[in-house]
Amino acid sequence: MGYLDATDLLRLTTAPDLRQDGDLARRLLADLDDPERGVLPPGKVALEIPDGALLREVLLEAGWNPDEPWTPLRRDLTEPVEDSGLRIEVAGPDTAGVRTAVHRSAFGSPAFTEEVWHVLAAGPVYAGARCLIGYDDQDNAVAAATVWSAGPGKPGLLEPVGVHAGHRGRGYGTAISVAAAAALRELGASSALVAAPSSNAAAVATYRAAGYEPSPERLDVGRAA
């Protein structure tokens, strides 16, 4: 299963018991390396794959290269989560514009509009997700995050997490990450997972301040242009 995070970036996973299957790895290589298969375009592309997958070795042997390192982080949710210090609202149809405005400011991306949010929220995957808006003590929307639950007793995911550009440097990134952990615990998640580019030291530090423990770096795999 794969998710095209961009036309040139595929986030791929496989069934755990097949990660050392040579036939599967070679079949995936054939799909990933040939633009005519319709998976990835020609030229420079990047691929995220699970640790321990034989596919990584097969790709490297075929001329792909180690790419951007990421730091995965995890917070255990066995114990109750402390208060974040923000007023948290779960975004709905009436506040979708607020949620998307924070995102656009945080990431400098105009693409996540209110209309796109409604499409997202209507999809089947969003049934186990929540968009959170964090407000400061003056009722300004200062941060936002989306949490994704895989069901009770399973890990949950934070993606994305952002702070409004006009409210940075005040600890709101840490606060919304704490709130996201609390939301996932309410959804029954066993832990909260997030990942950041290792080069983004500020993001890694923010998650650590929110109680997320880093795991060993994971390298994407890339194909040069």
C-alpha positions in Angstrom: 0.0 0.0 0.0 1.3 3.4 -0.9 0.3 7.1 -0.5 1.5 9.7 -3.0 2.3 12.6 -0.7 3.4 14.4 -3.9 3.7 13.3 -7.5 7.4 12.5 -6.8 7.1 11.2 -3.2 5.6 7.8 -2.4 5.1 6.6 1.2 5.0 2.9 0.9 4.4 0.0 3.4 4.1 -3.7 3.0 2.7 -6.6 5.1 5.2 -7.2 7.9 5.5 -10.9 7.1 6.4 -10.1 3.5 9.1 -7.5 4.1 11.9 -10.0 3.4 10.1 -11.6 0.4 12.5 -11.3 -2.6 9.8 -11.8 -5.3 7.7 -9.0 -3.8 10.7 -6.7 -3.6 11.7 -7.3 -7.2 8.1 -6.8 -8.4 7.9 -3.5 -6.5 11.2 -2.4 -8.0 9.8 -3.0 -11.5 6.8 -0.9 -10.7 8.7 1.9 -9.0 11.6 2.1 -11.5 9.5 2.2 -14.7 7.5 5.5 -15.1 5.3 3.7 -17.7 3.8 1.6 -14.8 2.2 4.8 -13.6 3.5 4.7 -10.0 6.2 7.4 -10.0 7.1 9.8 -12.8 10.5 10.0 -14.6 13.3 11.9 -13.0 14.1 12.6 -9.4 11.7 10.8 -6.9 11.7 9.8 -3.3 10.3 6.8 -1.5 9.6 6.1 2.2 9.7 2.4 3.1 9.6 0.5 6.4 12.8 -0.3 8.3 13.9 -3.9 7.7 12.3 -4.2 4.3 14.4 -6.1 1.7 13.1 -3.6 -0.9 15.6 -1.0 0.4 18.5 -3.2 -0.5 17.0 -4.1 -3.8 16.6 -0.4 -4.7 20.1 0.5 -3.6 21.5 -2.3 -5.7 19.5 -1.0 -8.7 21.1 2.5 -8.4 18.8 4.3 -6.0 20.5 6.2 -3.1 19.9 7.0 0.5 17.8 10.2 0.8 16.6 12.5 3.5 16.8 11.3 7.1 13.7 11.4 9.3 13.4 11.1 13.0 10.4 9.1 14.2 9.0 9.9 17.6 6.5 8.1 19.9 4.6 9.0 23.0 3.1 6.2 25.1 -0.5 6.8 26.0 -1.0 4.4 28.8 -1.2 7.2 31.4 -3.4 10.3 31.1 -2.1 13.2 29.2 -1.5 16.6 30.9 -3.4 19.7 30.0 -1.9 21.4 26.9 -2.6 25.0 28.1 -4.6 25.7 25.0 -8.4 25.8 24.5 -8.9 22.9 22.0 -11.7 22.7 19.5 -12.4 19.9 17.2 -12.8 21.4 13.7 -16.2 20.9 12.0 -18.0 22.3 9.1 -18.5 25.7 10.8 -14.8 26.0 11.8 -13.1 24.4 8.8 -12.1 27.8 7.5 -10.3 28.5 10.8 -8.5 25.1 10.6 -7.4 25.6 7.1 -6.3 29.2 7.6 -3.9 28.1 10.4 -2.5 25.4 8.1 -1.9 27.8 5.2 -0.2 30.3 7.5 1.9 27.6 9.2 3.2 25.9 6.0 2.9 28.8 3.5 0.7 26.6 1.4 -2.4 27.9 -0.4 -3.7 24.5 -1.4 -5.5 23.5 1.8 -8.7 25.4 1.4 -12.0 25.1 3.3 -13.4 23.3 0.3 -10.5 20.7 0.4 -11.2 20.2 4.1 -14.8 19.3 3.4 -13.7 16.7 0.8 -11.2 15.3 3.3 -13.7 15.1 6.1 -16.3 13.4 3.9 -13.8 10.5 3.1 -13.9 7.1 4.8 -10.4 7.4 6.3 -11.4 10.6 8.2 -14.0 8.6 10.2 -11.2 7.9 12.8 -9.5 11.3 12.5 -9.9 14.7 14.2 -8.7 18.1 13.2 -7.8 20.1 16.3 -7.6 23.9 16.6 -5.7 25.4 19.5 -6.7 28.8 20.8 -4.7 31.1 23.1 -6.1 33.0 26.1 -7.2 35.8 23.8 -9.1 33.4 21.6 -6.7 33.5 18.7 -6.4 30.4 16.6 -2.7 29.8 17.1 -2.0 26.1 16.2 -3.6 23.1 14.6 -3.1 19.4 14.1 -4.8 16.4 12.6 -4.8 13.1 14.4 -5.5 9.8 12.8 -6.7 6.8 14.8 -6.2 3.2 13.6 -8.7 2.0 16.3 -8.6 1.2 20.0 -5.4 -0.4 21.2 -3.4 0.6 18.1 -0.9 3.5 17.5 -2.3 6.8 16.3 -0.6 9.4 14.1 -0.2 13.2 14.1 0.0 14.7 10.6 0.2 17.6 10.0 1.0 19.8 13.0 1.5 23.5 12.5 1.6 26.9 14.3 0.3 30.1 12.8 3.2 32.2 11.5 2.1 35.1 13.6 2.2 33.2 16.9 5.5 31.2 16.7 8.1 31.1 19.4 5.6 30.8 22.3 5.4 27.1 22.9 2.3 26.5 20.9 3.8 23.7 18.8 4.5 21.8 22.0 1.1 22.6 23.3 -0.8 21.4 20.2 1.3 18.2 20.2 0.3 17.5 23.8 -3.3 18.1 22.8 -3.0 15.8 19.9 -1.7 13.0 22.2 -4.7 13.6 24.5 -7.1 13.4 21.6 -5.6 10.1 20.4 -5.9 8.7 23.9 -9.6 9.6 23.9 -9.9 7.7 20.7 -8.4 4.7 22.3 -4.9 4.8 20.7 -2.1 3.0 22.5 0.5 5.5 21.5 1.0 8.7 19.4 3.4 8.7 16.5 4.9 11.5 14.5 8.0 12.0 12.3 10.0 15.1 11.3 12.9 15.6 9.0 16.1 15.3 11.1 17.3 18.5 9.6 14.4 20.3 11.2 15.9 20.4 14.7 13.2 22.8 16.0 10.4 20.4 15.1 12.2 17.4 16.7 12.8 19.5 19.9 9.2 20.5 19.9 7.9 16.9 19.9 10.5 15.9 22.5 9.2 18.8 24.8 5.7 17.4 24.3 6.8 14.0 25.7 7.5 12.2 22.4 10.6 9.9 22.5 12.8 9.8 19.4 13.7 6.5 17.6 16.7 5.8 15.4 16.7 7.9 12.2 15.1 6.4 9.1 16.3 7.2 5.6 14.2 7.7 2.6 15.4 6.2 -0.7 15.7 8.4 -3.7 16.3 8.1 -7.5 18.4 10.8 -9.1 17.1 12.8 -12.1 
